[in-house]
Structures are given as C-alpha cells and as structure tokens.
C-alpha cells in the first residue's frame, strides 16, 4: 500500500493564482529563477538517493581526494556583525509570539525557521494559521514568511492575552543577528508554477530576498542552509545567491549564510562545502539530531549501529565528539565559525524539578561544546539564553585549533557500551512518533512531549530506531524490564502501535471530540506506514 501522504511536497490551494496572490511582481522575479535552478535541485535530490543506495550496498561515505579546497591557501572573511554568535535561538517562523520573545531574549543570534520546526503546509508558510485553509489567500495575511519579513523590519507584534496587550520587538536596532532558514533541497513546492514542481528552497529564498531592502536591514540577508548532503550542493546555493543579488541590484556576495551539517555524507566534505561558498558562508553548525538520524539511515544494514534508547545516548558520544573536533579545526583553519547543536530537554516554568534538570543538562552540554572549541550553540527557549552564553566566555574561539588532529578521523565509531536498548525505549519511540505526527497533522512542526522538544529530526530518529530494531531483532537483543530479549517483529511493532494509540485515547479528556481521536488514529497509521515503507528521508 502507498503511504498516506508525502510531506516532502507542499501544495498551494487549487484556486491559487500566483500573479494575484503573491506580492506584486514576484512571479515575474521567480519564474526565470525556477527555470534555471529547479532542474539542478531535482538532479541533486536524485543523486542523494543514489548515494544512500550505494551506502546500503556497502559503499559508505568517505573523504574526497585532495583538492584546492583542502590544499589551497584561502580564508573566509568574518564580518564584525557576526563575530559573536555564542547562542543562536531558534524557532518556527509561523509563531509570532515565540519570534518576538526570541528577539527580546538578548540572544546574540536568532534563527527564524520555515523548515523542520514548522509543519510543511501552505497555510503555515503563506497565510494566517488561524484562518480556514479553504478561505481565499492574500499576500497580506501574516504567516511564516510574512512574520519573518516583519521581524526583519522590526515591526512584528503579537497579542498577549494574559496581559491583554500587544507586544512588539523591544529594540529593533539591537545587535541580534537574525538568520532565516528556508526549506531544504529535498522539498518541492507544488501549485505555484502550473503543473510543475519547483524547489521549495528557491521559493522561500526568493520570497525573502524579494521583500527585504538593505536600506532597513541592520545586516545583510543571512540564510541558514539546511539538510545539505554534498559539497557540490553548495554550488547551487552560491549560484542562487549571486543570481538573486544580480536581479536585486546587490553586490554579488551580499547574501551571507551559515550551513547545518545534518547528514553523514556532508561530514566528509565540510571543507569543500566551505570552499564552494567561501564568498558567502560564515560558519557551520552541527545539527546533531538530524545528523544522528542520517547516521542510522546510512548504517541501517549494520547491526553494530543499532542505537540505544535515544535519551540514554550521551551528548559526548564519540561519533559526535570526533565530528565536533574536526568541524572546529576545519572552520577555524579557514576563518569560519563552528556552532553547536540543540539541547532537546526543555525548561518549564510550571515544573520546577523539570526546569532545574533541563537547565543543568543545558549547562553541561554547552560547556562540552565550548571546551571542544565551538563558538556558540543553539537553544530554543528564552530561559536558556543566559546559561548558554555563559559557557562561551569570549565572543568567539576562532583561535582554537586542532592542528594535530588527523585530517581524516573516524567519523563512524560504532556506539559500543553506550546507553541501553530496552522495550521501554521502543515503546517510548512508538508513542512519540504518534503524538508528534498528530501535532504535525494539526499544523505544528515542533511539539513539547514529556519535557523534550520534538521536531521532524527527532521524529525521524525514532522512526529509524524502530526500523533498526525490526531489521536486526535476531542479532541485537532489546530487553524488557525482566532482562528478557523481546523479538521486534512487524507484528509486535503493530501491536505496540495499537497499544500506544489506545493509551493515548484513554488519556484524552472525556469530552474530546471524535475528530481529535480520529486524528490520532490517522497519525498512528501514517507513522507505521513510514516505517514499513522505509520513508526515512528528512521529511
């Protein structure tokens, strides 16, 4: 049976008229970009599938041969406005209140996202999420992209019902760097060009670039590139940046960027990726949750890579720590920043015990990243900013180097003697993917579940962990509470899905509407289908 839906494709409504419903003149700006760059994006996405298939045949990612990128004498010029990024707070662009709170937090950087913390629906991207999705669309509606443009102008507000007042950005001229993350090259946008798919990355980037004006920007347009899988993909971004700059009458290198290392293949090509974008890029970021998912995906055939229960894997596990050290050395060698990842355990103002535990975990995690030599980290809650920044006492650590580090370290050390592999962990994974997908179906790209902020990356980890345990059940014991090994057959996993969705329904309020219960059933069906049909790409 086919999967119920494909979240890689975002579709505009059937009655959408791009010349009427997009900003005036934007379609004419977008069309030649689409004609030139969407075919390249589609080819790059297809090549990713080939690289993964090769890995599953035993030809795993490896370092590239020496080149000008690795042997040449070249440097990245880091501008003054970007020399302090000790914390980059991140959140979905379709949440006006969170966006304002992040910009008022004092964080040195804020990353506004229309990618994997935001559900990939048209109404989240282009219209008010509270509007009926069948209602006519208007370019004036405030949603993901429009929120971000308003934030860049310093004009975004939200209504605080508790305080009965409108809240805006306190200091629009602060030194906070605002980064914008478009959707990745794996995602397509339908319904904008009649009967054609177009690159979602291109659509988002063009929407941002078309609507900003350097006259009111406090720094150049700053893009966070997600989900890259090869150094050659950097050339796509470089060429798009420069063509958009030409069309807008900007300097060729006006658009700046950072890029996430979220895939296992890219870990072997970081220096080449920097080189290909050297006129634009300012740093790399270890997006560790997607990176963990990618590690599992590329090593899915290997029973040695059956990961322990996710929340028993330490933040300094060797497959992360080796990559952190290599990233620091390569970035600092070339003058770029190295930024750490997100801590999933979330603080809570209502639960003092959870709050204390979350902030203690945050402090240890960020201290580890600072000691490795990273220049900053990611957080997702305003209460995390002060602690995160405090672990990085200097604005950056660009002078920190590992010149004696092997240029080709082991980036695939198997997770031996790490964490536990339990039936409770499998059950928790099943429960989480059902609840996460239910939130997604209700328009939420990120959901706070059991104290952890779960998004598409962590949902992907859980789906892959379940798939690993299915695939290698005969070789890798998964233990119940008595220490007995429990075979993870397809029938047993289906049983767990049934049990967990029943449990979720029992926990709903007695007056919960039938539609809410049905939505959980739909989420359960989709999640299991994605596992059965091996839909593990970052979607």
Secondary structure, 3 states (H helix, E strand, C coil): CCCCCCCCEEECCCCCCHHHHCCCCHHHHHHHHHHHHHHHHHHHHHHHHHHHHHHHCCCCCCCCCCCHHHHCCCCCCCCHHHCCCCEEEEEECCCHHHHHHHHCCCCCEEEEECCCCCCCCHHHHHCCCCCCCCCCCCCCCCCHHHHHHHHHHCCCEEEECCCCEEEECCCCCCCCEEEEECCCCCCEEEEEECCEEEEHHHHHHHHHHHHCCCCCCCCCCEEEECCCCCHHHHHHHHHHHHHHHHHHCCCCCCCEEEEEECCHHHHCCHHHHHHHCCCCEEEEEECHHHHHHHHHHHCCCCHHHCCCCHHHCCCCCHHHHHHHHHHHHHHHHHCCEEECCCCCECCCCCCHHHHHHHHHHHHHHHHHHHHHCCCEEEECCHHHHHHHHHCCCCCCCCCCCCCCCCCCCCCCCCCCCCCCCEHHHHHHHHHHHHHHHHHHHCCCCCEEECCEEECHHHHHHHHHHHHHHHHCCCCCCCECCCCCECCCCHHHHHHHHHHHHHHHHHHCCCCCCHHHHHHHHHHHHHHHHHHHCCCCCCC
